[in-house]
Amino acid sequence: SGSTTWQNPGVPFMLSGNLTVPAGSSLSLSQGSVIKFSGSNNISVSGQMTAQGTSGSRIVFTSGSDDTIGGDTNGDGGTTAPAPGDWQYIQIASGAGACLFEYCDMLYAGGYSSYPFTIRAIGGQSSSVSNCSIRNSAGYGVYAIAGGIPQLSSNYFSDMPNFPIKVHVSEVGRVASSNSFGTLSKRGVGVAGGALANGAVVLFNKLEVPFLLDASVTMSTGSVVTISPGAVLKFDSGTGLMVAAGTL
Protein backbone atom coordinates (compact mmCIF):
# COMPACT_ATOMS: atom_id res chain seq x y z
CA SER A 1 0.00 0.00 0.00
CA GLY A 2 1.04 3.65 -0.30
CA SER A 3 3.59 4.89 -2.82
CA THR A 4 6.49 2.62 -3.73
CA THR A 5 9.41 3.15 -6.09
CA TRP A 6 11.54 0.27 -7.30
CA GLN A 7 15.01 1.67 -7.89
CA ASN A 8 17.02 -0.01 -10.63
CA PRO A 9 19.54 -2.27 -8.81
CA GLY A 10 21.50 -2.99 -11.99
CA VAL A 11 20.22 -6.59 -12.14
CA PRO A 12 16.73 -7.84 -12.99
CA PHE A 13 13.85 -8.21 -10.58
CA MET A 14 12.44 -11.77 -10.76
CA LEU A 15 8.73 -12.05 -9.88
CA SER A 16 7.83 -15.42 -8.41
CA GLY A 17 4.14 -14.62 -8.00
CA ASN A 18 1.47 -12.17 -9.08
CA LEU A 19 2.06 -8.49 -8.35
CA THR A 20 -0.98 -6.39 -7.36
CA VAL A 21 -1.07 -2.61 -7.05
CA PRO A 22 -4.21 -1.99 -4.95
CA ALA A 23 -6.58 0.94 -5.27
CA GLY A 24 -5.11 3.98 -3.55
CA SER A 25 -1.54 2.75 -4.01
CA SER A 26 1.10 3.54 -6.61
CA LEU A 27 4.15 1.79 -7.99
CA SER A 28 6.92 3.50 -9.95
CA LEU A 29 9.74 1.74 -11.77
CA SER A 30 13.05 3.51 -12.34
CA GLN A 31 14.41 3.81 -15.86
CA GLY A 32 16.45 0.84 -17.01
CA SER A 33 14.66 -1.59 -14.68
CA VAL A 34 14.19 -5.17 -15.90
CA ILE A 35 11.22 -7.19 -14.60
CA LYS A 36 11.32 -10.92 -15.27
CA PHE A 37 8.58 -13.43 -14.52
CA SER A 38 9.61 -16.82 -13.15
CA GLY A 39 6.36 -18.46 -14.23
CA SER A 40 2.86 -17.74 -15.48
CA ASN A 41 2.42 -14.61 -13.36
CA ASN A 42 0.86 -11.21 -13.96
CA ILE A 43 0.75 -7.60 -12.80
CA SER A 44 -2.69 -6.22 -11.96
CA VAL A 45 -3.09 -2.50 -11.31
CA SER A 46 -6.12 -1.12 -9.49
CA GLY A 47 -4.17 1.89 -8.26
CA GLN A 48 -1.55 3.68 -10.30
CA MET A 49 1.62 2.44 -12.04
CA THR A 50 4.37 4.45 -13.71
CA ALA A 51 7.00 2.72 -15.83
CA GLN A 52 8.76 5.62 -17.53
CA GLY A 53 11.97 4.71 -19.27
CA THR A 54 13.92 6.74 -21.80
CA SER A 55 15.07 6.03 -25.33
CA GLY A 56 18.49 5.08 -23.99
CA SER A 57 17.37 3.36 -20.79
CA ARG A 58 14.23 1.35 -21.45
CA ILE A 59 12.20 -0.61 -18.91
CA VAL A 60 11.77 -4.29 -19.81
CA PHE A 61 9.10 -6.84 -18.87
CA THR A 62 10.13 -10.29 -20.07
CA SER A 63 10.36 -14.01 -19.45
CA GLY A 64 12.53 -15.41 -16.69
CA SER A 65 14.16 -17.53 -19.39
CA ASP A 66 15.25 -14.51 -21.42
CA ASP A 67 19.03 -14.43 -20.96
CA THR A 68 19.51 -11.76 -23.65
CA ILE A 69 18.44 -9.07 -21.17
CA GLY A 70 20.09 -8.95 -17.75
CA GLY A 71 21.82 -12.32 -18.14
CA ASP A 72 20.92 -15.78 -16.83
CA THR A 73 18.56 -14.75 -14.04
CA ASN A 74 16.99 -18.19 -13.54
CA GLY A 75 20.45 -19.79 -13.22
CA ASP A 76 19.84 -22.67 -15.62
CA GLY A 77 22.97 -22.13 -17.67
CA GLY A 78 20.97 -21.14 -20.73
CA THR A 79 19.18 -24.50 -21.07
CA THR A 80 15.78 -22.80 -21.44
CA ALA A 81 14.81 -20.20 -24.00
CA PRO A 82 12.04 -17.61 -23.78
CA ALA A 83 8.77 -18.35 -25.55
CA PRO A 84 5.45 -16.56 -26.14
CA GLY A 85 3.19 -17.05 -23.13
CA ASP A 86 5.94 -17.47 -20.53
CA TRP A 87 4.11 -14.91 -18.39
CA GLN A 88 0.55 -13.65 -18.38
CA TYR A 89 -0.23 -9.94 -18.74
CA ILE A 90 -0.27 -6.46 -17.29
CA GLN A 91 -3.83 -5.57 -16.35
CA ILE A 92 -5.14 -2.03 -15.91
CA ALA A 93 -8.19 -2.88 -13.83
CA SER A 94 -11.53 -1.12 -13.58
CA GLY A 95 -11.23 2.06 -11.55
CA ALA A 96 -7.44 2.25 -11.89
CA GLY A 97 -5.73 5.62 -11.74
CA ALA A 98 -3.61 7.13 -14.48
CA CYS A 99 -0.96 4.59 -15.52
CA LEU A 100 2.01 5.49 -17.68
CA PHE A 101 4.13 3.08 -19.72
CA GLU A 102 6.75 4.87 -21.77
CA TYR A 103 9.84 3.46 -23.45
CA CYS A 104 9.10 -0.08 -22.27
CA ASP A 105 9.68 -3.47 -23.90
CA MET A 106 7.00 -6.09 -23.15
CA LEU A 107 8.08 -9.51 -24.37
CA TYR A 108 6.76 -13.11 -24.26
CA ALA A 109 3.43 -12.44 -22.48
CA GLY A 110 -0.05 -13.79 -23.16
CA GLY A 111 0.28 -17.00 -21.15
CA TYR A 112 -3.18 -17.09 -19.55
CA SER A 113 -5.55 -18.99 -21.84
CA SER A 114 -8.62 -16.96 -20.87
CA TYR A 115 -6.81 -13.64 -21.35
CA PRO A 116 -3.98 -14.20 -23.88
CA PHE A 117 -2.89 -10.56 -23.96
CA THR A 118 0.19 -8.52 -23.13
CA ILE A 119 -1.91 -5.61 -21.81
CA ARG A 120 -5.48 -6.17 -20.67
CA ALA A 121 -7.16 -2.80 -20.24
CA ILE A 122 -10.48 -2.40 -18.46
CA GLY A 123 -10.02 0.97 -16.75
CA GLY A 124 -7.31 2.63 -18.81
CA GLN A 125 -9.17 5.74 -19.96
CA SER A 126 -6.73 8.05 -18.14
CA SER A 127 -3.65 5.96 -18.96
CA SER A 128 -1.16 5.99 -21.82
CA VAL A 129 1.26 3.59 -23.50
CA SER A 130 3.83 5.26 -25.73
CA ASN A 131 7.16 4.46 -27.37
CA CYS A 132 6.84 0.85 -26.21
CA SER A 133 7.71 -2.36 -28.03
CA ILE A 134 5.17 -5.16 -27.56
CA ARG A 135 6.37 -8.39 -29.13
CA ASN A 136 6.24 -12.18 -28.96
CA SER A 137 2.80 -12.40 -27.33
CA ALA A 138 0.99 -15.73 -27.30
CA GLY A 139 -2.19 -13.90 -28.34
CA TYR A 140 -2.95 -10.20 -28.59
CA GLY A 141 -0.88 -7.12 -27.81
CA VAL A 142 -3.35 -4.68 -26.21
CA TYR A 143 -6.93 -5.85 -25.60
CA ALA A 144 -9.82 -3.65 -24.49
CA ILE A 145 -13.12 -4.61 -26.12
CA ALA A 146 -15.29 -3.38 -23.23
CA GLY A 147 -13.82 0.12 -23.22
CA GLY A 148 -10.98 1.52 -21.16
CA ILE A 149 -8.11 1.37 -23.64
CA PRO A 150 -5.12 3.60 -22.87
CA GLN A 151 -3.96 6.22 -25.33
CA LEU A 152 -1.63 4.31 -27.68
CA SER A 153 1.02 6.29 -29.54
CA SER A 154 4.41 5.61 -31.16
CA ASN A 155 4.41 1.94 -30.13
CA TYR A 156 5.76 -1.01 -32.12
CA PHE A 157 3.84 -4.30 -32.33
CA SER A 158 5.25 -7.49 -33.82
CA ASP A 159 5.38 -11.29 -33.67
CA MET A 160 2.01 -12.44 -32.33
CA PRO A 161 -0.70 -14.76 -33.70
CA ASN A 162 -3.67 -12.47 -33.11
CA PHE A 163 -4.40 -8.76 -33.51
CA PRO A 164 -1.78 -6.42 -32.06
CA ILE A 165 -4.64 -4.25 -30.78
CA LYS A 166 -8.29 -5.14 -30.16
CA VAL A 167 -10.44 -2.14 -29.24
CA HIS A 168 -14.10 -1.22 -28.92
CA VAL A 169 -15.32 0.94 -31.80
CA SER A 170 -16.14 3.82 -29.43
CA GLU A 171 -12.42 4.15 -28.57
CA VAL A 172 -10.62 3.61 -31.89
CA GLY A 173 -9.49 7.24 -31.84
CA ARG A 174 -7.14 6.38 -28.96
CA VAL A 175 -5.02 4.37 -31.41
CA ALA A 176 -2.77 7.05 -32.91
CA SER A 177 -1.38 7.04 -36.42
CA SER A 178 2.15 7.03 -34.98
CA ASN A 179 1.98 3.34 -34.00
CA SER A 180 3.96 0.94 -36.20
CA PHE A 181 3.62 -2.76 -36.94
CA GLY A 182 6.06 -5.54 -37.84
CA THR A 183 5.48 -9.23 -38.54
CA LEU A 184 1.90 -10.18 -37.66
CA SER A 185 -0.35 -13.16 -38.39
CA LYS A 186 -3.37 -10.82 -38.36
CA ARG A 187 -2.15 -7.58 -39.86
CA GLY A 188 -4.70 -5.08 -38.65
CA VAL A 189 -6.40 -3.55 -35.63
CA GLY A 190 -9.37 -5.60 -34.49
CA VAL A 191 -12.47 -3.56 -33.70
CA ALA A 192 -15.41 -4.80 -31.64
CA GLY A 193 -18.51 -3.33 -33.24
CA GLY A 194 -21.86 -2.45 -31.71
CA ALA A 195 -24.27 0.41 -31.22
CA LEU A 196 -22.75 3.80 -30.52
CA ALA A 197 -24.10 5.81 -27.61
CA ASN A 198 -26.01 8.99 -28.33
CA GLY A 199 -23.55 11.78 -28.96
CA ALA A 200 -20.54 9.46 -29.33
CA VAL A 201 -17.61 10.87 -31.30
CA VAL A 202 -15.52 8.25 -33.13
CA LEU A 203 -12.34 8.82 -35.13
CA PHE A 204 -10.59 6.27 -37.32
CA ASN A 205 -7.02 7.50 -37.74
CA LYS A 206 -4.92 6.53 -40.73
CA LEU A 207 -2.72 3.63 -39.64
CA GLU A 208 -0.10 1.45 -41.31
CA VAL A 209 -2.63 -1.40 -41.10
CA PRO A 210 -6.41 -1.69 -41.68
CA PHE A 211 -9.14 -1.74 -39.08
CA LEU A 212 -11.16 -4.97 -39.12
CA LEU A 213 -14.67 -4.75 -37.63
CA ASP A 214 -16.11 -7.98 -36.24
CA ALA A 215 -19.71 -6.73 -35.95
CA SER A 216 -21.86 -4.00 -37.42
CA VAL A 217 -21.58 -0.47 -36.08
CA THR A 218 -24.89 1.32 -35.62
CA MET A 219 -24.81 5.09 -35.32
CA SER A 220 -27.16 6.83 -32.90
CA THR A 221 -28.65 10.27 -32.40
CA GLY A 222 -25.91 12.88 -32.32
CA SER A 223 -23.11 10.40 -32.94
CA VAL A 224 -20.29 11.45 -35.26
CA VAL A 225 -17.97 9.05 -37.08
CA THR A 226 -14.94 10.50 -38.87
CA ILE A 227 -12.74 8.40 -41.14
CA SER A 228 -9.38 10.06 -41.73
CA PRO A 229 -8.04 10.22 -45.30
CA GLY A 230 -6.09 7.05 -46.02
CA ALA A 231 -7.70 4.99 -43.24
CA VAL A 232 -8.78 1.49 -44.34
CA LEU A 233 -11.81 -0.21 -42.80
CA LYS A 234 -12.52 -3.87 -43.46
CA PHE A 235 -15.65 -5.71 -42.33
CA ASP A 236 -16.32 -9.32 -41.42
CA SER A 237 -18.91 -11.00 -43.59
CA GLY A 238 -22.45 -9.76 -42.93
CA THR A 239 -21.38 -6.65 -41.04
CA GLY A 240 -21.37 -2.97 -41.96
CA LEU A 241 -21.72 0.62 -40.85
CA MET A 242 -25.37 1.52 -40.25
CA VAL A 243 -26.05 5.25 -40.62
CA ALA A 244 -29.65 5.53 -39.43
CA ALA A 245 -28.82 8.66 -37.42
CA GLY A 246 -25.85 10.80 -36.59
CA THR A 247 -23.19 12.14 -38.95
CA LEU A 248 -20.64 10.26 -41.04
Salt bridges, closest charged atoms under 4 A:
ASP105 OD1 - ARG58 NE 2.88
ASP214 OD2 - LYS166 NZ 3.29
